[in-house]
């Protein structure tokens, strides 16, 4: 459990831009600690919900699975000279769909957005 805790903290601190720590003021150190613990609580909440659905992957594996989906923008030139931009998420991989289902999350985050300029 300690190894898992350290691994999650190390990962979160890197992703949140909180490593290395060179705080010289107490309130900054307190803020750093608060954000780290809050992020860890979020990770643990997700992992408990996923475990109830039979998904017991490590945080590193979950991060890798979650990282594959992207939002992409396709740009089209219309006959009248205007530009149509369509932004939407890529189709989720099966492993990612299982995570979305377990968490009750929409597999197409952000929906489809169309903008004509």
Protein Blocks (a to p, Z undefined) as FASTA:
>chain_A
ZZmmmmmmmmmmmmnopaccddfbfklmmmmmmmmmmmmmmmmmmmmmmmmnopacdfkl
mmmmmmmpccdddddddfkopacdddddddddfklmmmmmmnopafbghiaadddZZ
